[in-house]
Every structure is written in C-alpha cells, then in structure tokens.
Amino acid sequence: MPSTRKPESVAIHYHVEPADLHGHLFRISLTIPHPSAQQEVSLPIWIPGSYLVREFSKNLQELKAHQGTREVKLTQLDKHRWQAECSPNKPLVLSYAVCAYDTSVRTAWLDASRGFFNGTSLCLRVQGQETQRHTLDIASTPATATWSVATGLHPIKTDKKGFGLYAAANYDELVDCPVEMGLFWTGRFTACGVPHRFVVAGAAPSFDGKRLLADTQKICETAIRFWHGEGKAPFKSYLFMLNAVGDGYGGLEHRNSTALICGRRDLPRVDEARTGDGYTTLLGLISHEYFHAWNVKRLRPADFAQYDYNRENYTELLWFFEGFTSYYDDLLLRRAGLIDDAAYLKLITKTINQVLQTPGRAVQTVAQASFDAWVKYYRQDENTPNATVSYYTKGSLVALCLDLALRRDGKTSLDEVMRTLWLRCQGGPMSQDDLLAVLKELSDRPFDTELARWVHSTAELPLAELLEANGVLLKAEPPQWAQRLGLRVGENHSVQIKTVLRGGPAEKAGMAAGDEWLGIDVKGQGWRISKLEDVAFYAGTETSLTALVARDGRLLRLPLELSARSASTPPKKTSRTTTATVPDTVSLSIANAGTLGRWLN
C-alpha cells in the first residue's frame, strides 16, 4: 500500500507515488504547512544545465487544493503558475498527477520497468518559501515492490530498498537531486575518501560492472586531485545514474550526482579487454559530468548566482563552463591512464574538425553562441551549422589554446588557472573579469587581447602555432566527400540531405535540406547512388556533372560543379597577434614526445 507517513510540520512536503505504470502517471501531494492567503505555486519552465524552455507544466494534470475537508479555489495565472485562495497559516494540500513519458535525463519517465524524475518536472515551487526545508516521501506500491530507489537527496527514514523520506535544505537542492527507481544494477567505490555509488538500468547480461567501477574510480580520483590535491571534495558522497538504451547519449550534471544515458553496446563487456570508441565516449561523458560538480554547479556564472525558474537565464560564459569542461573531460581520461597519447590526439582532432567544418563559426562568436543557447543550440535545424558555433567544441578549443599559450610562455598552465579561480571565487559565482585577473596574476601579462579574439570575435584560433610549440604538428588532409560537397547527409539506399553548408558546391547547385539525392548524370550517362562515395566512383576526374534530386514529389536536375581542393598547402605559421589559416580537415601527429608529455601529464 502507498505510504501514509506524515510530513514534517515545518517543512514543505511532497509525497510522490508511481501510481499508474502503464499510464506513465506519477501522483503527487504537496503539503504547505503555512501558506499565505493568496499562495502562489509554479512549476519550473526549464532545468538548470539544459538551456531550453521545456514547458514542464504541459505534463501536469488534475490539480486540486484542499484545507482539511474544504476545497480551495485555484486560479491559473499563466502557463505554469497557479494561485490558491486559502486561509493563511493553515496547512494547504495540493494534489495532482504528472505524465512521465520522456526518456531523456531532463524530465521524467515511468513505465512498468523503470521510473525516473527531476524535481523540476514533478515538484511545484511554493512562492516565497523556496529557502525553507523541503522533504520528499517516495512511496512504494504493490506494482513497484521489487524496485529500488537511488537519489542524491539526504535520507531521513528509508527502507532497505531506498523508498521513504528524504530531505533538502531548500527548493534548489530538492530539484538538483534526480531520482532513479526500478530494477537496476548497483556498485560502489571510494575515491579520495568519498563514497561513490553507480547504478545502471537496462544493461545487457554481458555488462562488466567491475570494469566500469574501476575506470570511473580512476576518473573521480583524477578529478578530485586536479582541483584539491590531497584536499577534500566539496561533496560528502556522489551518485552516478546511468540508463542504458538501444540508442542514445547524454548527461545532465547535479551537485552530488549525475543522470546519464548511453547505448547498451557502449558499456564494457565481460571478458573483453579492448576499449572501443563507444566505451571511450561513455568514459568521456562520465568525466564531463563529474567535472561539472566543480565547474558550473559550484564555480558558476555570476548570472546564475540565483536561478530564476520562471524564465530564461542568460549568460555569455557557457564557452567557459561547458567548453572548458569539454576540454578537461578527455584530458583527465589521459591523465587517469584510460587512454594513451594517440587516442587523446585523435579526440582533439575530431573536435578541431567539427569546428572547422561549421561555417557558423564565421557568423557568430562563441560568447554570442552561449547567450543564444536558448534559441539556437537546443533548437537545432538544417541551418544551425551555418548560423552558429557550438560553445562545447569551440569553447574546448579556446581552453586548448589558452592552456598551450600559458605553457609556451613557461610560467603557468590552465590547470593552475582553474584552481586559482576556485579559490578566488570561493567555489561560487564568477565572471570573465575574474578569469582575466587570474590569468594576469599567474602569467605576468594580460590576456585581454587573446580572449577578445578567441571568444568575442569570429577570428580563427591559432591552433597550428600553439600545438607545434607544445610538441604536436597539425597537418592539412584531403577533405572527405561530405566536406568537399558542403553537405551533411544520411545514407540509406539513397542520399538524404540533412544540411547544406554555406558556400559549398551543393549550395551553389541549389540543393536543400530534405532533398533526396538519387543519382548523377556524367557526360550523358545516368548513375544511381546510395552513398556519397558513389559520386566519386562514377564521376572519376570529372568536375562538372548533374545531380538528380527528388524534392516534394518532383524530380530536379541540378548542375553541380565539384571543387578540386587538395590538402597540399599546410597551415601557415603566424605571430601571436595574427591568426593561423587552417584547412577544413586536419590531422595531428606527435613531433616532440617530451614536450607533449609535460602538457598531457
């Protein structure tokens, strides 16, 4: 039967029950011990760490309010706020249901095998009482009797499976601790004295949990020592929640936990020592979200000193908080001994090529991209690569350039900058001025010019010069056919055009996103194609041909002129005040192992 535990009299209290597994419905009861006469409640429109208005209230239904046996009138103020006309200082109880049908890490899910929720999706915010103590009672039902619960919330009175009463100091803490429930694998380890728990839902029988724990422990120890040396982490415990699915990838950071999604085949397998690309990507995700426990959850933009859950929260600093975290996630894998130098350079090469093959880098600065995350990064369409640049990838390269420039000058490194920032800002809000001040303090010279060019302009980054100064050569490579044509496509019996990149041959020919490229005509001969490589096979050395394209039920013949680009000309070396010219496709190689080792270790 559902729990009947009484709420703590002085706390805002939530009772959450996975009531209808097949209907995907959580039922929630919210008790406000001391409401105001016109008590307002609201459901957040977004979740911190994911910068998109998600309209969580669309899933809320059957909202009612009572004081004792008397029903209280509720007035809806807008899409996500309600007002109760009630007697002040007499307990007010609101009951409602939430449909949980989102498999992502950002919202809520419930079915017969698993439940998951973020507080921003289920827990109405009590206006004016957000700083009070909040409690959460997670109830079990006969249908979930075999399930267990995992959450970063502080347990007050729970059973051996984790169902029961939890507490949070305030609303921010409550909604920053997601809840996983179901039949999941669980494992534990200690990193630098801190207990860590890892739970995995949906894993195949071949899953090697022992290896995942050992590798994650190395990541956590490396990260804690990066920030604190032999000092203590800023959390008493940490929880990883991973949902393994047929196809998926993503994560969302929290103060003492993270929610992750990966493909089942990316998990390590018993009796398989090889580290595949999928597992390396998963380890990078784990490293990324764990690093966020410092960089964005504590050390955070001054704009996020206090979250406003009712509207967008803007900052130009996501290039730092997401980009620098993206730089360190792979670097810490290398320092933890989970990948070697060659594998690390392969990951950097991938990032560089992603940025170079994004025309939007010449349109929007990475600071502007940070500010526009709400309408561009999280709402991507066929024009996104032409209009903006990712603050993850470009921000990561800004961190790379900054680190390499500091190391070339020989006085400090980005590692020291990050640790000094942590101390300067006391693990709290920071601004770009704080970063500039620390850079000047540690390097004995200002970095205002570099940040102005790398962050606040669309100038190319001096990658070749800085990499060479730190033992790595950047070399131009012949472009793949997608880059040569200026396309991003899907390939399945024909070529489905997803994106037409600005300025490429495909755009000049008149191709458009949504087109199906069926074939080509070369010197009067028609050929069916199913992948881009077929164009090279049938065109040979010809650079003028006709593309046969289907659009909106019509067949089009589009004249296509292929470029004769090559990678014969390497990037030019430049001075510190100019920018290197880089090609669209590059590779990296080790030039000086000793210099490289000082950077990577």
N, C-alpha and C positions, 0 to 999 in steps of 0.2 A: 504494500500500500504506500501511497505518497507520504512523505514525512510531514508530521504535524508540529515540528519544533517551533517554539515561539521565538519571534525576533528579539534581539537585544533592544531594550526600551529606548536607549539613547542613540541608536544607530539607524540610518536609512537602510532598510532591509529589503532584499529581493529573494523570492522563492522561485526557483527555476525547475520546471519539470519537463522532461522529454515525453510529452503526453500522447502524441499520435505519430508513431514512427512512419507509418505508411502515408500519412497526410503531411509529413515533414513539419509538424507543428510543435514548437515549444509553448508551454503556458507559463506565464509569469505573473506573480503577485508582488506588488511594490507597496511596502508599508512606510508611511511618512509619520513618525511619532508626533511631530509638532509642526503642522502645516500653517501657512499664512491664510488669511481669509480669501484671498484670490491667488491660490497656489498655482504657479505655472510649472509645467513639466515639458520636456522636449527630448527627442531622440536625435543624436548627432547626425549630421549630413555627410560626414567623412570620418575616416580613421587616420590618426597620425601615422606618418610613414608612407602613406599612399595618397598622392595628391590629386584627388578627383572627387567631385561631389557625387556621392553614390546613392543618395536618397534612400537611406535605410528604412525610413518610415513607410515606404511602399509595401513592406512586408508585414507591417503591424496591423492587427485587426481586432475587433470585438473589445475595444477599450471601454471599460466601465469604472465608476468610482463609488465608494461607499464610506460612510462613517457609521460604524455599528450596523444597524439594520436599515439605515436610511440611505437611499441612492442619492448621490451628489451630482449636480448638473455639471457637465463638461462642455466647454466651448472651444472649438478648434480655431486657433489664431492664424495659422498658416499651414504649410505642408508638413511641418514636423513639431509644432508646438500646440499645447492644449492648456486651458485654464480651468481649475476646479473652484466652484463657489462653495466654500465649506466653512465649518465652524473652526476658528483658529485654536491651535494647541490641543486639538482632539485628534487621535490617530486617523489618518486618511489612508484608505487601501484602494489601490488601482489594480485591476486585473485585465489581462489582455493576452493575445496569442501572437506569435511571430512565425511566419512561414520561412523555414530554413532550407533553401534549395540552391545554395551557391557553394560549389566545391572549392572555391579559392580560399586563400589564407586571410582574406579581408572581411569576410562577412560571417555567415553561419550555415551549417549543414546538419540535417538529421534524416536518417533512414533506419532500416532495421538492423544495420550492422555498425553504424558509427554516428556519433554526434560531435559537433564542434561549434563553438561560438566565440565571437569577440563581444565584449560588453557594449561596444558602440552599436551593435545590432540588436541587443536584447534589453539593455538597461536604460530606462528613461532617466534623464537627468533632472534632479529636483532643483529648480531655480532658487538661488540664494543660499542653498545648503550644500554646495558642492565640496566644501572643505571639511564637512563633518565625517565622522567614521561611517563606513558603509560595510554591510555584511551581506554575504551571498550564501543561500542554502541550496545546494544542488541535490535534488531529490531523485531517488531511485524508484522504479516502478516494477511490477512483475515482468514486464517485457524487457527490462534492462537489468534484471537481477544478476546476470553473469558479467556485466560490464564493469570496467574500472574507470577512474577519473584521474586526469593529470592536469595540474594548473600551477602557475607560479604564485597564486594567492596564499596568504598565510592561513594554515588550517587552525580552527578553533576546536571543533569537535567533529571528527570524521570517522567513518568505519574503515575497515582494512582495505576496502576497495577504493576509498577516496571520496565516496559520497558523504555529504554532510555540510557543516557550517565553516565558512571561510570569512576572513576579514580583510579590509583595505583601509588605509588611513584616510582616503578621500576618494572622490569620483575618478580623478585622473588615474590613481593607482588601480582602482577597480577595473576600468576599461583597458588598462595596459597589461592585463593578465588573461589571455585567452584560455579557454577550457577545452580539453580533448577528452572524449569518453567513448568507450567501446571495448572490443577485444583486441588489444594492441600488445606488441612485444615491448618489453621494457628492460633497460640495462642501466647500470650506474658506474661512475668512476669519480675519482677525486683529482682535481687539478690545482696545484699550488695551495692545497689545504681546503679548497672549496668543493663541496659535494655537487656533482652534476648528475642529472638523470636524462636518459634518452628514451623516448617512446616512439615506436614505429607502427603505423596502421597500414594494412594492405600489403605487407611484404609476402613474397613467394617463399615456398619451403627452402629454396636454395640460398636464402639470405644469410650472410655471415655477420651476425651481430657482434661477435667478438672483435672482428677486424674494424668494424665501424666505430666501436667504442675506443679501441686503441688509437686509431687515427684521429678521432675527434679529440681525445685527450691531449695528443701532441699539439693540435691546433690551439686548444684552450690554454695550455701551459705557455706556448709561444706568445700568445696574445697578452696574457696577464704579465709576463716578464717584459714584453715590449713596453707596456705602459708603466709598470711599477717596479721592475727589477725584482728584488726579493720582498717587496711590499705586498699589501693585501688588495684583492679585487674589491670593487665598490658594491658587490652583492654577496649575500650570505649563501646563496645556492643558485643554481641555474638549470633550466629545463629546455630541452630540445623536443619539439613535437613535429614528427615527420609523417606525412601522408603519402604513401607510395601508390601511384595510379598507373593506368595503362600508358598515358602520355600526358606529361605536364611538368612544369618547372616554375619555382617561385618561392619567395620567402618574405616574411614581414617581421621586423625587429621589435622587441619589447625590452623593458628594463632588466628583467631577470629571466627571460625566456624568448623563444622564437618559434614561429609556426612556419613549416617548410613543406613543399611539395616537390616530388621528383618522380621520374619514370621508374617503374619496378625494375627494369633491366639495368638501371644505373646503380642499383645497390650492389655492394660487394657480394661475391658468391663463395660458398664453402668450397674449399679445395681449389680455388682459383687465385693464384698469387698475382697475376697480371693486373695492372691498374689501367683500365680502359678510359677512353675520353669521357664517357658518361660519368664514371665514378669520380674522375678528376674534377669535372664540372660540379658534381654534388659537394665534394670537399671544399671547392671554392665558394659555393653558396653557404655552407656551414661557416666557413671562415668569415665571409662577408657579414652575415647577420650577427655573428658573435662580436666582431669588431664594432658593430653599431652599438653594443651595450655601453661603449665609451663615446664613440663619435656619432652623435645625433640624439641618443637617449639621455645623455648627461651633458657632455660638451655639445652644445646645440646652438642654432642661430638665435641671436637676441630677439628676432621676430617671433620665435617660438617659446619665449620665456613663460607665457601662459597661453595654452591652446584655447581658441575660440571654436567650439564645435558647431556653431550656427552658420558659419560662412567659411570661404576660402581663407587660408592663412598663407600670406605671400612672403617669399624670401628670394634673394638673388644668390644664395650661398649653397644651393644643392650641389653645385660643381665641387665644393669642398666636402660636404658631408656625405654625399653619395659617391662622387668621383674619387676622393682620396681613400674612402673605404674600399672602392673597387681596385685601387692601386695596391693597397695593402693586403687584400684578401688572397691574391695569388702569391705575393711576395712572402707572406707568412707561411704559405704551404711550402715554399722553397726552404725557408729557414727552419721549418719543422722537419725537414728531411723527407717530405712526402712526394716531392717531385725533384728532378735534377735540373741543372742549368739549362740543358737543351729544351726540356719541357717548359721551363719558365719563359725562355725566349720565344718559344712557339706561342704561348699565351699572349705575350706582349705584341708579337707580330699580328696576331688575329685582331687585337684591339686597334692597332695602328691602321690596319687595312679597313676595318669597319668605319673609322673616322674619315680616312682618305676617300672612301667610296660613298660619302654622304655629301652631296652638293650643298645641303643646307648649312654646312659649316662656314660657307662664304656669305651666308644670308643673315644668320643670327649668331650673336655671341653666346658663349656658354653661360654667362651671367643672365642674359635675357632668356635663354632656354630654361634656366632654373625658375625664373619668375613665371614663365608661361607654362610650367608643367601642368597646371590645371586644365588647360585647353589644348595643349599640343602633345606632350609626351604620353599622357594617359588617354588621349583620344586620337590615336594614330590612324591615318588613312593613306590612300595611294600617293598623296602629295607630301607626306611627312618628311621623307628623306630630302626633299627639295627645299623645305621651308625651315627646318630646324636641325639642331645637332643634339645628340644625347649628352646630358650632363654626367651620365655614368662613364661613357667611354672617353669623351673629350676631357672631362674632369680628371679621369685617371691619367691621361697623358699630360695634363697640366701638373699633376703631382709628380709624375715621372720626370718631367723637365725640371721642376723645382728641385727635386732630390738630386738629380745629376748635376745641376748647376751648383748647388751647395757643395757637393762632393768634389767637383772640379776645382772650386775655389779653395778647398782644403781646410776649412775652419769648422764646419758643422755638417749636419745632414738633416733630412726631413724627419728622421726618427726623433732627433733632439728637439726639433721644432714642435712636433706633436706633443711630446712630453712636457715641454715648457709651456705650451698653450694650456694644457690640462691644469698645471699648477697656477698659471697666471689667472685663469678664469674660474679656478676652484671647481673644476668639473661641472661648470654651468654655462650660462649664455655667453656667446662670444660674437664678435663682429669681424669684418675684414680688417679693420684698423688694428685689432688685436693680433691678427696674423702678421700684418706688416711690421708691427712693433717688435714682435718676437724674431722675425727674420732679420731685421736690422740689428737687434741686440746680439744675436748669435753669430751673424756673418760679418759684422762690422761694416756693412754697406746697405743702402736701401734697395728694396726690390719692387718699388712702385712702378718703374718702367716695365719690368717683366710682367707683372700682374695686369697692368693696363693693356699690354699687347696680347697676352695669352688668354686673359679672361674677359676683358671688356672691349676687345676688337675681334675681327674675323681673320687676322693675320695668321699665316701658317706657323706651327710650332717648330722650333729649331731642333728637330729630333735627330737628324743625322750628325750634326756637330756635337751635341751633348752625349749621344750614345757612344760615338767614337772616343770622346775624352774619357769614357768610363769602360773601355775595353770591348765595345761591340760595334760592328760595321753594319750599316744599313745599305741595302743594295736594291736597286730597281729590278722588278721582274716583269716578264711579258704578262699583260692583263689576260685574265680568263675571259671567255666569250661573253659572259654576263656584263663584265665591266667594259669590254670593248664596244658592246652594243648600247650600253647605258640602260640596262634592264634588271629588274628583279622578277623572277618567274617561278611558276610551279610547272612540273613536268610529269605528265601522265597521259600517254597516248597522243598528246599534242602539247604545245607550249602555252600555258595560261599566264598572261601578263599581269603581274601584281602591281608593279610600279615602273613608271618610265622616268628615268633620271634626267634632270635638267641638262641640256646642252649636248646630249649624246646622239648618235646616229638614229636610234629608234624614235626619239622625239622629233628629229628633223624629218623623218619619214612620215610622221603623223600617227604613229602607234599610240594607243591609250590604254590605261589600266582597265581590265575587264575584257580586253581583246583575247581571242583565241587564235594563236598563230598556227596555221595548219600546214603551210608549206612554202616553198620558194620556187621562183622561176629564174633559171640561169641560162642565158643565151637561147631562150625559146624552149627549154626543157623544164617541165614541172616535176617537183620532188616533194613527197610527203615528209614532214619532220615530226618527231616526237620528243626531241630534246635539243637544246641549243647546239650541242656538239654536231648534230646533223647538218647545221648550217655550214660549219667548217668543212665537213666531209664533201658536201655537194657543191659548195661554192669554189673550193680549191683556192686558186690565186686571184679569182675574180673579186673585184671590189664593188661592182655595180650589179644589183640584182633586184628582183621584185618579190616582196613579201605578200603571201596570200593569207588574209586575215578575215576572221568572222567576227562581226560586231552587230549586236542587236538583230540577229537573223539575216544580216546582209553579208555578202562576200565582197571584200575590198582588195584591190591590187595597189600596194603601196611601194613606191620606188625607194629602195634602201641603198645608201652609199656607205660602205664599210670603211672605217679608218684604217690606215696602215701603220698604227702606232707600234713602237717597239720599246724595249727597255734598255737600249744600248747606251743611253746617256745617264750617268749616275747623278745623284743629287749633288748640288754644289755646296762646298763649304762656305760658311759665312761668318761674319764677325758677330759679336754679342748684340749689336744694335740692329742687325738685319735678320731676315727670316730665310731659312733654307727652303729651296724649291724641292718638293718631294713628288714622286710619281703616285699614281693611283694604286699600285700594288708593289709591296716591298717584301724583302726577307731580311732576317738578322742572322749574323754569324759572329762567333767569338774571335776577337782579334788579340786580346790580351787577357788571359785567364786570371792572372794575378790581380789586375785592376778590377775585373769583373767580380772576383771573389770578395774583394773588400766592400763592394756595393751589396751583393746578394747575401752576404753573411752578417 
